[in-house]
Amino acid sequence: MTDTNTAAAPDAVGGGANGALLPAKLVSPLTGIALASGAYACFAAQDAATKWLVTDYDVAEILFIRSIVIAIISGLLARHYRHPSALRGSQRGKVLLRAALMLAGWLLYFNASRALGLAELTTLYFSAPIIVVFLSIVILKEKVGVGRWTACIGGFVGVAIAAYPTHAPSLVPAAMCLIAGGLWAWSTVLIRLVSRTQSSLSQMFATSLLFALACGLSMPFLWKTPDLTALGLMIGLGLISAVGQYLLYEGFRHASASTLAPVEYTGLIWAFVYGYAVFAEIPAMNVFTGALLIIGFGAFLVLWERRQAAAEKVPATA
């Protein structure tokens, strides 16, 4: 296994539509932050739609239709741009592992949502960015400075204030949600590893195809024919998820896993927006306080990365 921190093996990331690799010196943390922010806005919309559907349909069925939509879109685009298959390259094992982690996380998280309120669910799940920072140190050997730690921990404090659980959650659903957060964190780190050699479209196609195959095995037992509204929502879920996945994968080409970890907290703000628009939920004062903290630490992260990038461009003095 190549050590990506050595000078002899510079980090490389996927390029444009032709799948070419770009050298690590072109990586832009600020671009990665912007892309990831857009991705988490899409994922919040995905969560709102799924929470609406899960009351009448099994999580596996929702994920099955969603994955088929993403696989068709990404597969056609990958074929058009002649991107190599992620299931045939040297990263195949990591792609398979990441797909299994994400599938398990999906099933755990949305099944836990049946028993947990939004406050408990959000607080427990948003332990994931902290786990990402730890895993990025252990697995990716990334250097996580005081700025990233501050933004990550500060963002979690904002989430805790905004969610403010009023009572202890049920043990089993809470454990399911925590495990889902850990699985997502692990899969996030694997995205960074795989993105060094595989295009975003190839990763999306491979993951969604594996999702569809795994969930398809349960369809003879769980399938419930959706009405036109539900079917349209499931297809729309696949479309918004495809956009979110692409933005996230591209984000990890421009910024490290530990840099993007705190950006995930912006998904909470979008969740409140969608909650009001879809479910007529009006956030309390603690929600606005937490949101301000999240925005503040997100802005701090952007300023920190800008300062770090500027410092690296200054030539060393003799």
C-alpha positions, 0 to 999 in steps of 0.5 A, a space after each residue: 500500500 502506497 503512503 500518500 504522505 510521501 513525496 514519491 507518491 503525490 496525491 491525485 484527484 479525478 479531473 473533469 469529464 474525461 476522467 483525467 487526474 489532476 495533481 494535488 497542488 490544484 486542490 482547493 479547500 474552499 471549492 470543496 467546502 462550497 461543493 460539500 455545502 450544496 451536497 448537504 442541502 440536497 441530502 437534507 431534502 432527501 431526508 425530508 422526502 424519505 421521512 415523508 415516505 417511510 410512514 407508508 413504505 419500507 426503507 429498502 423499497 425507497 432505497 431500491 427505487 432511488 438507487 435505480 434512478 441514480 444508477 441509470 443517470 450516472 451509468 449513462 454519463 459514465 459510459 458517455 464520457 468513457 469513465 472506467 468502472 470503479 468495480 474493475 479497478 484497484 480500488 474495487 475492495 474499498 468501493 464494495 466496503 463503502 457501499 456496504 457501509 452506506 447501505 447499512 447506515 441508510 437502513 439503520 438511520 431511517 428505521 431509527 427515525 420511526 422511534 426517535 424524535 427529530 431532536 434525538 435523531 439529529 443530535 445522535 447522527 451528527 456525531 459523524 463529523 467528529 468521527 470523520 476527524 478521528 478517522 482522517 488522522 488514523 486512516 488518511 494520516 491527515 494533519 488536523 490542526 487547531 482550526 479544523 478541530 475548533 470548527 468541528 467541535 464548535 459545530 457539534 455544540 451548535 447542533 446540540 443546542 439546536 436539537 436540545 433533546 428533552 429526554 433520554 432516547 430509546 436505547 435500541 433506536 439511539 444505538 442504531 442512529 449512533 452506529 449509522 453515524 459511525 458507518 457514514 463517517 467511515 464511508 466518508 473517509 473511504 470516499 477520499 481514498 477512492 476519489 484519488 483514482 476513480 471518477 465521481 460518476 464511476 463511484 456513483 454508478 457502482 454504489 447505486 448498482 450495489 444498493 439496487 441489487 442488495 435491496 432488490 433481493 428483499 423486494 419479493 417480500 417487502 414490495 408495496 406498489 406506490 401510488 403516482 404521488 409516492 412514485 414521483 417522490 421516489 424518483 425525485 428522491 433519486 434525482 436530488 440524491 444523484 446531484 448531492 452525491 456528485 457534489 460531495 464526491 467532487 468536494 472530496 477531490 478539492 478538500 480533505 475529509 477533516 476539512 469537510 467534516 464540519 461542513 456537514 453541520 450545515 445540513 441541520 440548517 437545511 433540515 429546519 428549512 425543509 421541516 418548516 416548508 414540508 411539515 410546517 414545523 416552526 423552530 424554537 429560539 434554541 434552534 436559531 441559537 444553534 444555527 447561528 453557532 453552526 454558521 459562525 463556525 462554518 465561516 470560521 472554517 472558511 477563513 481559516 482555510 483561506 489563511 492557511 492557503 495564503 500562508 502556503 503560497 508565501 515562499 519560504 525565506 532563506 
